[in-house]
């Protein structure tokens, strides 16, 4: 597997559910250099992007956190200024102009939860309900054909 240079991981240190060790283990397993950027408020978010600009970052992974969701437009703008590819945890980010996500739409998740709840309330056993895997790729129109900075080093770029 090609290496992407340095991959940055933006996370909120105040989030008790952050998966920092999982990300570090995955990076180590892949032989990937990882830069952890911590941000728990707007000032720290700005500082994280100053630090990111000073490195040769090839890609950014944004952790699941309400701080980042609430500031997604601002976060997307900060990433765009750096010209680096970023992957986010919810489809709302690419819908707002971000490059890519590995997650689903919150609306779809809530809708499916309501359907499952209704089926259980009507007497179906939870163990008998099907498990769905949604695989949707979404790329914003303005990013079609765009090549990020260091794109020759990014795994799968081209």
Order of alpha helices (4+ residues) and beta strands (2+ residues): beta-alpha-beta-alpha-beta-alpha-alpha-beta-alpha-beta-alpha
